[in-house]
Amino acid sequence: MVCVAARVRTARLRVPAGYRPYSAHDKHSHGEQAHQPIIPETVVPATSSTSLPPLSAESRAFLARLIRVDQAGELAADLIYSGQHAVLKRTMPSIEPLIKHMWEQEVHHHATFDHLQTRHRIRPSFLTPLWKVAAYGLGVGTAAMGKEAAMACTEAVETVIGAHYNNQLRTLAGMLEQEATVAGGHVSPELQKLAQTVSQFRDDELEHLDTAVQNDAAGARPYWLLTETIKGGCRAAVWVAERV
């Protein structure tokens, strides 16, 4: 399990030369992590716009996909923890506060992307009803298998989502750098805030991953089959939700 956690930490966004964190605040203690979105030191938020700046068609399409897939993913995470909480609060009350804490964070993530989706008029995934049923079923099913299976589910889901958010952050960092170059060091506050939001949510998801590892995820049976099946399902869901 140390190897699994180490691989995930190594995959987190690294700080390129000439960049600095968006904020000096670092709520976690992992040595190799870069916890905040990376933006050029010369970036100054623009004051003349309160919406996303004029972007290329390719960049607008990326942002639409980002909001669509992240809204679907956070909806699913909300429902996974909801399903786990419904079972474990009765079968294992001692773990209920921990599940509730992670669930509350996912509720916040979900609400944030719901707001962004409405604000920018991004259509939701056409398969939203499927994501709802599958996510709640996964939460209930793994919790019914026991605490270890529920934690293995969290480990698998958050491993995929942490990597997914890292990929988005790399693209957003490039967009901010390009915009700052074109606009004399100014960027849209909205785009900058989006990068900060994605970075913070990435950190929350990886905190959940660490929690799962520390709470006997490896004790699930069959551990490898369970986690690899869930990872495969999550990767497929991300790919589909971006497009459909």
C-alpha positions in Angstrom: 0.0 0.0 0.0 3.0 2.3 0.5 3.8 1.8 -3.1 0.3 2.7 -4.2 0.3 5.9 -2.2 3.8 6.8 -3.4 2.9 6.4 -7.0 -0.1 8.7 -6.6 2.0 11.4 -4.8 4.6 11.2 -7.5 2.0 11.9 -10.1 0.8 15.1 -8.5 1.5 18.3 -10.4 5.2 19.4 -10.1 6.3 23.0 -10.1 8.1 24.0 -13.3 10.9 26.5 -13.4 9.7 30.1 -13.3 6.4 29.3 -11.6 5.1 29.8 -8.1 2.1 28.4 -6.2 -1.1 30.4 -6.4 -1.1 30.5 -2.6 1.6 30.0 0.1 -0.9 28.0 2.2 -0.3 24.2 2.2 -2.8 22.3 4.3 -1.1 18.9 3.8 2.4 17.6 4.7 3.4 15.3 1.8 6.9 16.3 0.6 6.4 15.8 -3.2 3.0 17.4 -3.5 2.3 20.7 -5.3 -1.0 21.6 -3.7 -2.0 24.8 -5.5 -2.5 25.6 -9.1 0.7 26.8 -10.8 0.6 30.2 -12.5 3.3 32.5 -13.8 4.8 35.0 -11.3 3.9 37.9 -13.6 0.2 37.0 -13.6 -2.1 39.8 -12.4 -5.9 39.3 -12.3 -7.7 41.4 -14.9 -10.2 43.8 -13.5 -12.4 44.5 -16.5 -14.0 41.1 -16.8 -16.0 38.9 -14.5 -16.4 36.0 -16.9 -14.1 33.7 -18.8 -11.9 35.6 -21.3 -12.1 35.3 -25.0 -10.6 32.0 -25.8 -9.9 29.8 -28.9 -12.6 27.3 -29.9 -10.3 24.6 -28.7 -9.9 26.2 -25.2 -13.6 26.8 -24.9 -14.3 23.2 -25.8 -11.8 22.1 -23.1 -13.4 24.2 -20.4 -16.9 22.9 -21.4 -15.6 19.3 -21.1 -13.9 20.1 -17.8 -17.0 21.5 -16.2 -19.2 18.7 -17.6 -17.0 15.8 -16.5 -16.1 17.3 -13.1 -19.8 17.9 -12.4 -20.6 14.4 -13.3 -17.7 13.0 -11.2 -18.5 15.0 -8.1 -22.1 14.0 -8.4 -21.0 10.4 -8.5 -18.6 10.9 -5.5 -21.4 12.6 -3.5 -23.7 9.5 -4.2 -20.9 6.9 -3.5 -20.3 8.4 0.0 -24.1 8.8 0.5 -24.5 5.1 -0.2 -21.6 4.1 2.0 -22.9 6.3 4.8 -26.4 4.9 4.6 -25.0 1.4 5.3 -22.0 2.0 7.6 -23.8 4.3 10.0 -25.8 1.2 11.0 -23.3 -1.6 10.6 -20.2 0.2 11.8 -21.1 3.4 13.7 -17.4 4.0 14.7 -16.5 4.8 11.1 -19.6 6.9 10.4 -18.0 10.3 11.3 -15.1 9.7 8.9 -17.4 8.7 6.0 -19.6 11.8 6.8 -16.6 14.1 6.7 -15.5 12.9 3.3 -19.1 13.0 2.1 -19.5 16.6 3.2 -16.5 17.6 1.2 -17.9 15.9 -1.9 -21.3 17.6 -1.4 -19.4 20.9 -1.5 -17.5 19.9 -4.7 -20.7 18.8 -6.3 -22.5 22.1 -5.4 -19.6 24.1 -6.8 -19.6 22.4 -10.2 -23.4 22.6 -10.3 -23.0 26.3 -10.0 -20.3 26.5 -12.6 -22.4 24.4 -15.0 -25.3 26.7 -14.6 -23.3 29.9 -14.7 -21.6 29.0 -17.9 -24.5 27.2 -19.5 -22.7 23.9 -19.9 -25.0 21.0 -20.6 -24.7 18.1 -18.2 -23.7 14.6 -19.3 -26.6 12.9 -21.1 -25.9 9.8 -19.0 -26.4 11.6 -15.6 -29.2 9.2 -14.6 -26.8 6.3 -15.2 -24.1 7.9 -13.2 -26.5 8.4 -10.3 -27.6 4.8 -10.2 -24.2 3.3 -10.7 -22.5 5.6 -8.0 -25.1 5.0 -5.3 -25.1 1.3 -6.0 -21.3 1.2 -5.8 -21.4 3.0 -2.5 -24.0 0.7 -1.0 -22.5 -2.4 -2.4 -18.9 -1.9 -1.2 -20.2 -0.7 2.3 -22.3 -3.9 2.5 -19.0 -5.9 1.9 -17.5 -4.2 5.0 -15.3 -1.3 6.0 -12.3 -2.6 4.1 -14.2 -2.8 0.8 -15.6 0.7 1.3 -12.1 2.0 1.8 -10.8 0.1 -1.2 -13.5 1.7 -3.2 -12.4 5.1 -2.0 -8.7 4.3 -2.8 -9.6 3.2 -6.3 -11.9 6.1 -7.1 -9.6 8.8 -5.7 -6.5 7.4 -7.4 -8.2 7.9 -10.8 -9.7 11.3 -9.9 -6.5 12.6 -8.5 -4.7 11.9 -11.7 -7.6 13.3 -13.7 -7.5 16.6 -11.8 -3.7 16.8 -12.3 -4.1 16.5 -16.0 -6.7 19.3 -16.0 -4.4 21.5 -13.9 -1.5 21.1 -16.4 -3.8 22.3 -19.2 -5.2 25.2 -17.1 -1.6 26.3 -16.2 -0.8 26.4 -19.9 -3.9 28.4 -20.7 -3.1 30.9 -17.9 0.5 31.3 -19.1 -0.6 31.8 -22.7 -3.3 34.4 -21.6 -0.8 36.3 -19.5 1.7 36.4 -22.3 -0.9 37.8 -24.7 -2.5 40.2 -22.2 0.7 41.7 -20.7 0.6 39.6 -17.5 -3.2 39.9 -16.9 -5.5 36.9 -16.7 -9.2 36.5 -16.1 -10.0 36.2 -12.3 -12.6 33.6 -13.3 -10.1 31.4 -15.1 -7.6 31.8 -12.3 -10.3 30.9 -9.7 -11.3 27.8 -11.7 -7.7 26.6 -11.6 -7.6 27.2 -7.8 -10.8 25.3 -7.4 -9.6 22.3 -9.3 -6.4 22.3 -7.3 -8.2 22.4 -4.0 -10.6 19.7 -4.9 -7.6 17.6 -6.2 -6.0 17.9 -2.7 -9.3 16.9 -1.0 -9.6 13.8 -3.2 -6.0 12.8 -2.5 -6.6 13.3 1.2 -9.5 10.8 0.9 -7.1 8.4 -0.8 -4.6 8.7 2.1 -7.5 8.2 4.6 -8.5 5.0 2.8 -5.0 3.6 2.8 -4.7 4.4 6.5 -8.0 2.6 7.2 -7.3 -0.9 5.9 -8.2 -0.6 2.3 -5.7 -3.3 1.6 -7.7 -5.7 3.8 -10.5 -5.9 1.3 -11.1 -9.3 -0.3 -10.5 -9.6 -3.2 -8.5 -6.4 -3.0 -6.8 -6.4 -6.4 -9.9 -7.4 -8.4 -12.1 -4.9 -6.5 -9.8 -1.9 -6.9 -8.7 -2.6 -10.5 -12.3 -3.1 -11.6 -13.4 0.2 -9.9 -10.5 2.0 -11.5 -11.3 0.7 -14.9 -15.0 1.8 -14.5 -14.0 5.2 -13.3 -11.6 5.8 -16.3 -14.3 4.7 -18.7 -16.9 7.0 -17.0 -14.5 10.0 -17.2 -13.9 9.3 -20.9 -17.7 9.0 -21.6 -18.8 11.9 -19.5 -16.4 14.3 -21.2 -18.1 13.5 -24.6 -21.7 12.4 -24.0 
